[in-house]
Amino acid sequence: MRQLNLERNPFMGKTFIKNTSEWEGRMAQQDVFEKDHNIYSIILCGGSGTRLWPLSRKSFPKQFLNLGGSKKSLLELSIERVKNISPISRRWLVTAQGQENICTNQVSKQISRVIIEPQARNTSPAIALTAWRLMQEDPDSLMVILSSDHVIQNIRSFEQTVSDAIQLAKNNFFVTVGIQPTYPATGFGYIEQGLPLDKDGNILSPQKLTEVTATGYSVRSFREKPNQAAAEQFLRTKKYLWNAGIFVWKTKTFWNAFSHIQPETASLIESITNENLSEIYAKLENSPIDIAFIEQTSHVACVPANFDWNDVGSWAAVRECFEQDSQGNTISGESFVHETKNSVIHTSGPFVSVVGMENVAVIATHDAVLVMPLSRSQDVKKVVQYLEQKNSKLL
């Protein structure tokens, strides 16, 4: 799944309900969660990133971390977020081999199924394998696919957005959720919004738009990592959204289309048994679902996010996402902080003292320490590159 870094402004998708009638109308959509007994929440939990090094390691990536003094990990918060969407019996987790024990320790009582990838092959094989297995159990199911390592505020608004996406998915759309961009990012994929759609997928005329609010939009195009000039143009048009990595569709509809677009991959997945899983999975193309499927199919719709979202891709983002003290600091662990502002201090190891600093990250574990200006958060990758060559045990 595409990893988005929202360091410069983590809370992007701010769309507010304008009046009471609109609020009541959206709240009525919550009935879809109660009436439908085939909505499955699929939580992707196989990442192994190190962008929050030294706290995040390959053996313990960020989805398992408790950040910003939170008592729950990002994974636990992700599972909690879908409690009104899918009951425990319809919550599935997809994780990587070697991480299943961590998942079990953190959320085993909150999910019903764990699918274990024998090796990392990106999101297209993971989602396709899950869809195939789900279709064998519940061919009338509907998949709500989410990441385990994002921070989402405004849970009620998140539920509203998912409800809108479900309404379109019921009409055989492949739905993606988009985030309103606030600066011309060149490292993200963009979704170009097309015509406004009502909840049944019908195109809304300009006159009709004065009476009802669009549930979503058709997708005119996808643009991958534009140059600076193009990104600035995208921002000016106000017709482009970032991809939040949230997808909703009918399982059977997806599998029929995926089998047509990726027949070789689909055939391999259909041949998987418990005995040959590792062998067959190794043959699958390493590809994100966006490129392997979404960008190649038709009948795609986009629902703009009604919630605040961040993929927590840097230590700067951690400061913005989690609780701050009166000086703008996000602090976790045993520490002493004096005359320090707008900083992240996190220790899971030694006592840490930070005095007279501003806009810095001070991160300590039992075996490593990171100190840097928050403005250089992306340079953590340089540390990782060094360790890959010199001391991979610290990764």
Secondary structure, 3 states (H helix, E strand, C coil): CCCCCCCCCCCCCCCCCCCHHHHHHHHHCCHHHHHCCCEEEEEEECCCCCCCCCCCECCECHHHCCCCCCCCCHHHHHHHHCCCCCCHHHEEEEEECCCHHHHHHHHHHHCCEEEEECCCCCHHHHHHHHHHHHHHHCCCCEEEEEECCCEECCHHHHHHHHHHHHHHHCCCCEEEEEECCCCCCCCCEEEEEEEEECCCCCECCHHHHCCCCCCEEEEEEEEECCCHHHHHHHHHHCCEEEEEEEEEEEHHHHHHHHHHHCHHHHHHHHCCCCCCHHHHHCCCCCCCHHHHCHHHCCCEEEEECCCCEECCCCHHHHHHHCCCCCCCCEEECCEEEECCECCEEEECCCCEEEECCECEEEEECCCCEEEEEHHHHHHHHHHHHHHHHHCHHHC
